[in-house]
Amino acid sequence: MIIGSIVFEFYIPHSGSLKEKRMVVRSVKEKLKSKFNVSVSEVGNQELWQSAQIAVVTVAPDKKQVEKVIQNVINFVEVNFPDLHINIYKEII
């Protein structure tokens, strides 16, 4: 069993409140869950208006499959949320 994880650090420049930030975070989380069947959670910066950390985790029987899912998730986020400034940290165990 291979586990892949990604932590996205988002800077949300247009967010003026926690409510606006949470709408963006909720949108990202729901789209990733439904499209890729991965586990997603907000893991940091929960009380900051313009910053968020979201973790994405997937499990598969082989490394190749995990790498494919991780790369597809990263590509999806970069393409579908171009107004966010993103730092990406990934790990395969």
Secondary structure, 3 states (H helix, E strand, C coil): CEEEEEEEEEECCCCCCHHHHHHHHHHHHHHHHHHHCCEEEEEECCCCCCEEEEEEEEEECCHHHHHHHHHHHHHHHHHHCCCCEEEEEEEEC
